[in-house]
Amino acid sequence: MLYLAHKMKSIQTPSYAIHFNALAYASLVAYLKENNFSKIIILVDENTHEHCLPHFLSQIQFETSFEIIEIPQGEVHKTIATCMEVWRSLSDLSADRKSLLINLGGGVVTDLGGFVASTFKRGIKFVNVPTSLLAMVDASVGGKTGVDLDLSKNQIGTITFADMVLIDPEFLDTLPKNELRSGFAEMLKHGLIRDQSYWSKLRNLGALTLNDLDGLIHHSVAIKNEVVTEDPTEMGIRKILNFGHTLGHAIETYCLDHDHVSTLLHGEAIAIGMILEGYLSSKLCGLSQEELKQIKTTFYAMYPSVVFNKQSIKEIIGLMQSDKKNSHGRVNFVLLNSIGQCQMDVAVDEALILEAFEYYSA
């Protein structure tokens, strides 16, 4: 397949660079030569070991030998127990503070691998090579690392920046359609919170082709980087990246924990969260009815709808109480004044959340 993004410019953040396509591999080769690492270890899961590692190795010739650590695939394995296995493996491989960890995978691999690297021997260098659309536009950019604690997402982690992020859309050839759609939800979010014309462009795309995706991924990464650069530690403006996530994360967790409910991918849960939080925005922050309808019809057309009964809604609201963005016992929402404009730290009554679920189901 032909890709247009070989011309994509690298995006420079204050701490590291994000490189695209052929330039990504050339940059990694130069970086390895400069640093003379004692050991190179590649972290993969079962899927990326089989489907992505061969392509990665075909693009880069390592001058020294490298090791591979494989973890089980999926969010259910994004735990301290998995970290323990990886830390032990690093130790067994005699990794030292001059070793490099390359995280080749989706958001679970880049989040967990970044956390493992940031804590092993008080911190070793790591490079993220995201292989899913979600990881390319979201998880691998911005320095958040971490794992889940019981049923609460990303409760344990650090903000530690990779030395570089390498984005190669060729990996997306291996992704199932629902995984592409999951990542696309975060791109739609970038438009909703920061760039109305980008939102319009995304929602009016016909069939999503990989050639379209090249430029769109670059645009999404640029938006996220702009926000993170303004506020690396999420004390202020970076919170806007959480639009749709306060309820979305709770829905995702609820579905993971209940066998009778279909498990939702991250983006599928966040899509529901954005409809719900769009409704809250219309009630509390002046989002127009026309824009609310646009949000609902866009996400309804692209993502599976879920039936929530009273009990499930009650449990989802309970799960929201442990959201890591809460403070002083208060659940804080990021809501929209209009598409492209956000308001942070909005308190919402439970009665209004119940109304939002009614709106979603109607």
N, C-alpha and C positions, 0 to 999 in steps of 0.2 A: 504494500500500500504506500502511496506517495504522501508525504507529510510536508506541509508548508512551513512548519515551525523551525526548520533548521536556521531560519533568519531571526528567530526570536531573541531579543536582547536579554541578557541576564538581568535579574533584579537584585540590586544591592541593598541589603539591610544594614543597620549600624553594626551588627555582629557577624554577619556571614553573607554569602551570595547564594542565590537560587539560579541554577543554570538549566537550560532547556536543550533537549535533543542532542545533536552531535557535540555541541559545545560542552554539554554536561560531562561527557566521557573524557574529552580533551582536558577539561578542568580537573577532573579526578586524577588523571595520569600525572599532571603537573604537580598536584597537591601531594601525591604519594612520593614523588621524587624529592620534593622539598623537605618532607618530614622524616623520612627514614624510620618508619615505624618498626618496633621490635617484633610485632605480630599483627596480622590482619585477620579479623574474624568477621564472617558474614552471618547475620542472624536472619533466618527465614522461618516461615511456617510450612506446613505440609504442601499447601497449594503453591506458594511462591517458589518453593524448592523445585517442584516439578515444572511449573509453567513459566516462571520468570527468571530463575537463576541461569538457565542455558543462554537466554538472550543477553542477559547482563554480562556473562563471561565472554560471549562472542564479541562484545564491544570493547573489552578492556583486557589487555595482557598484563597480568601481575608479574613483576620481576622476581618477587619472592613467593614462597608458598603461602597459602591461606588456609584457614580452618572454617568449617561450617557448623553452626549450632541451629538445630531445628526445634521449634516449639509447636504444640498442637494449634490447629486453626480455630479461630472464633472468639467472640467477646467473652464467652464463659471461661476462657483460659487467661483472661487479662487480670491476673491475680498475683499476689505476693508469692504464692506457692510456685508459680511459673518463674518468677524472678529468682527464687531460691535455686531452681534448677539451672538457670542461665548463669547466675553468679558462681555456682559450683563448677559448671562446665568451663567458665573462664579461668577459674582457679586451677582446674585439672589441666588446662592447656598452657599453664604457666604465663597467663597474660599478666602484664605489668602496667605501670602508669604510662608507658610509651606505646601501648597497644592501641589499635584503632578498631572500633566496632562499626560495621556497615549494616544498617537496618534496611533490608530489602523486603518490603511488604506493604500491606494496607495499614490503616490507622492503629490496629492492635499492635502490630510489629513495631511501628515507629514510636508509638506512645510508650510501650513497655521497654523497647530497646533503648530509647532515650533515657528512661528512668534508670535502667540497669547501668548504663554507661555513666550517668551523672552521679551514681552512688558507689560504683565499684572502685576500690582504692581511693576513695574521695573524689573520683571523677576522672574518666578517660575520654579521649576525643571520640566523636561519632559523626557519621554521615548518614543522612536519610535519603533513601531511594524509594519514594512512594510508588506503589504499583496499582492502586485503585484510584478512581476519580476522586472519591471522598478524601483520601489521604493527600492527593496532589493539591487540592484547593483548600484543604482545611487542616487535617491532623499534623502534617509534617512541617507546617509553616507557623512560626510564632513562639516556639520554644517551650510549649507545654508538654510535659512528659507525665506519665502516671499510669496507675492501675486502679481497678475497682476494689472497693471494700465491701464484702458481702454483696448486697444488692445496690449499693450506692456507687454511681459511676465516678471514676477519676477522683476518688477521695484522697488517695495517697499519691503524691507526685512532687515534682520540682518544676521551676521555670529555668530551663537550661537550653541554650541554643546549640544546635548542630554546628559543625564547622562548615558544612555546605549541604544544600539540598539539590538533588538531581532529578529533573522531571523529564521523563521520556514517554510520550503518549503511545508509543508502540506497545507498551504493557497493556493498554486498554483493550487490545485485540483479544486478550484472554478472558476479559470480564463478561459475566452474564449480564443480560439487559437490566435486570433488577438492581444489580450493583452499580451500573452506570447511572440509573435513575436516582439511586440513593445519593451519589455524589452531586448530581445535578440539583438536588434540593438545597444544598449549601450554596451553590452558585446563585440560585434564585434568591436565597436569603441575602447574599451580598448586594444584589440589586435593590431589594426591599429596604435595606438599612442605609444604603449609601449612594445609590446611583439609579435614578428612575429610568433613564434611557436604556441602561443595561438590562433592567428588569423587563422592559418592553421588548427588547431584542430577544431575550431568552424565552419569554412566554409566547412569542410569535414564531419561534423556530418551527419548521415543519418537522420532518424526521430528523433526529439528532444523528449526524454523521461524525466520524472521528476527525475528518478534515475541519468541520466546523469547530470541533472542540479545541483544537490547537490555540487559536487566538483567544477563545473564551476562557480557557484555563489560565492563560497569561494575565488576562484582565482580572479574573477573580483573585489570583495570587497577588496582583498589584494592589487591589482594594484591601485585602486582608493585611498585607504588609504595611500599607499606609496607616491603618488603624493601630496595629501593634507597635509601630515605630513611635506613634504619638504617646502610647501608654503601655510599655512592655509588661508591667506587673498587674494590670487590670485594676487600677485604683479609680479610673474614670472612664474615658471614651471606649476603651477596649470592651467594656461590658456590652456594647451594642451588638457584638458578635454572638451574644447569647439569645438574640431574638428567636422565639420558637422553641428554645431549649428548656425553659423552666418546666413547662408542661410536657414537652417532647421527650425529655430524658426520663421523666416519671412514667410516661406511657411505654417507652422502650423497656425500662426496667420491669414494669408490671407484666409485659408480654413475655419477657425472658423467664420470669418466675412462675408463670402459670401454664401448665401443660395443655389446658383446654383452649388456650388462645394461640393463634399463629404468631410465631416470633416475627417481629418487625426489624428490618434493617434500620440503621441509625437515621438515614435520610427519610425513610418512610414515616418514622415516628416524628421527626422534626417537621415534616410536611403537615401532619395533623396539628402539631404544636403551633405552627404558624397560622393555621386557620383559627384555632382557639384564641391565640393571642392577638390575631387581627380583630376578632370580635371584641375583645377587651379594649383594644386600641380605639375602636369606634365608640365605645361607651365612656372611656376615660380621657382620651387624648385627642379627640377631634378627627380621627381618620374618617374620611367620607364614606358614605354608603356605597358609592360607585367603586371606590378603590377596594373596599372590603369585599364586594361582590367579585371583583377581578381576582383577588387573592384566593377566594374560595373556589371559583370556577377553574382557575389555573391548576391548583393542587388536586382538586377532585378529578380532573381530566387525566392527570398523570400518575396518581398514586392510589393504591388500594384503600378503600374506606373500611373502617372498623366499627363494629357495633359495641357500644359501651352501655352496660346496665348500671343501675344505681350503686350496686356493691362495688363494681370495678371502678367507678368514678370516685367513690369514697376512698378506695385503696390508693388510687393514683394521687389524690389530694394529700393523703398521708405520706406517700413517698416523696412528694414535693418538699415536705418539711425538712428533709435531710440534704436538699440541694446545696452544693458547696458555695453557691453565690449568696445564700441567705446571710443576714447579719442581725445580731441582737434579737434573735427569735422571729424575725420578720421575713416573709418570702418576698423578694424583690423581683419585679418584672421589668424587662425592657419592652416598651411598646412603641407604636408608630403614631406620629402626629399626621404624617402623610407618607406616601411611598418615597423613600430616600431620606426621610427625616425621623430621628428617633428621640424618645424620652427615656431616661434611665431611672432606676430605683422607684418604680411606681408600686404602691401597695394596692392589693386587690382583695375585696371581700369574697369569702367563699361562695356566697349566694350568686355573685356575678360569674364565678368560674362554672357553677352548675348551669347558669344561663348559656354560657359559651358552649358547653357540651350539647345543650339542646339545639343551639344554632348549627353546630357541626352536623348533628344527626338529621336536621330538618331537610 
